[in-house]
Amino acid sequence: MSKELLNKAIASCFAKIARVDGSIGKEELDVINSSEILKKYGGSIEGIDTKDFFNNIQNQFGEVIKNNLQHEEKEILISDLVSLIKADDKVHDHEFFLLGHVANSIGFSPERVSEIIKTRGLSGKSSGWFSWLFG
């Protein structure tokens, strides 16, 4: 495993979620810039091509993250991605789908993601499909 691949995998997760609605807003940039896990492993999301994100997360990125991050670091990654999703106070269907795909690829169930959210004190308002995300 190359460190470059791990860095690209983590940066790609942030880049894909941040760009879901087409642009990266100030609130999202604040989350990206404050993420310790991104600073440690991913660096910058500029120039990250996310065109084949789903294939990459399923075929190599998920596995490299799963095998090379400590359990606590994976939880921080998921927590930071949730903060990124919630940064603009709008949860897009595609963001929810992406989070689930990333979590599953690194070995976390939706229930585990919900536990991480509760443990880390992340909160917000939502309903329907996203209610567990903000519970």
N, C-alpha and C positions, 0 to 999 in steps of 0.2 A: 504494500500500500504506500502510495506516495502522499506526502503531506500536502502537495499541490491538489491532489484529488479530494482530500478531505476539506481543504479550504474552499475549493470550488463547490463542493456539495453543500456546505453550510451557507456560503454566500448566495448560491442559487435558490435555496429555500427562502431566504429573505427577499431576494430580488423578485422572485415569482409572486409572492404574496403582496409585496409592496406595489407592484405594477398591475395588479388585477384590474383596477378601474382606469388604467391608462396613464396615470401620472402619480408621482410620489409627492404627497403634500408635506407641509411643514411638520405636522404631528407625526407622520410616519418617519420622516427624517430624524426627528428627535429620538424615537424608539431605536432606529437603526444605529444612530450615533452613540446611544447609551448602552447598547448591548455588549456586555463583556464577552459573551461567547462568540459573537461576530468579530470583535476585536482580536480575541485570542486565536481563532481559527480561520475566519473568513476574510477579514480585511474589508475591502471595498466591494460594493455591489455594482459599481460603475463598470460598464463593459461586459457584464455577465449576460450571456445569451441564454435565455430560458425557453427557446423554441421547442426543444425536445425534453423539457423538464419531466414529464410523466414517465417517459421511457428511462430517462437517466435516474430518477429517484427510485424506480422499481428495479432497475437492472444493476446499478452500481452505487449511486449516491446513498441510498438507504442503507445498504450493506456496509459501506465504508463508515458511515456515521454510527451505525449499530455496533460495529466491531472496534471502533477506535475512541469513542467518547465514553467517559465514565457515566454511570447511571445518573448521578447528580447533574452532570453536564447535559445529558439528554433532556432531563426535566427542565433545566434552565432554557435550553433551546426551544422546547415546546412553549414554555411560559413567555419567552420573548416573542415568539411568533403569534401567540394569542394577543399580547400587548400591541403588536403591529397591526393585527386585524382590527382591533378595537380602537386604534389611535384616532381615526377620523369619525368615530361614533356611528359608522355605517358598517354593517356586516353584509358583505355581498355573498350570494350563494356560492360563488366560485371559491371564495376565501375559505369557507367552511369545508368545501370539498378538498381543497389543497391541504388544509391542516390535517384532515383525516387521512389523506394519502401519505403525507410525510410521517405522521404518527405511526400509522400501520407499517410503513416501510422500515421504521427503526424499532419496531416491536412493541408499540404502545397501542392499547385498545382505546376506544372512545371513553370507556369508563375510567381508564387510567388518566387520560387527558383531563377529564372532569375532576378527578382527585387532585391533580397537579394545580388546576385552576383554583380550587377551593383552598388547598394548602398554602398557596402563594398569595392568597387574599385578593385575587383579581376579581373584580365585580363589574356589573353593568346591567343594562336592561335589554331584554329581548324576549321573543316568544317563539312558539312553534319549534321548528327544526333546531334553532340556535339556543333554546332555553337552557340546555345543559352547559353550553359554553359560558353562560353568564350566571349560572346558579350559585 
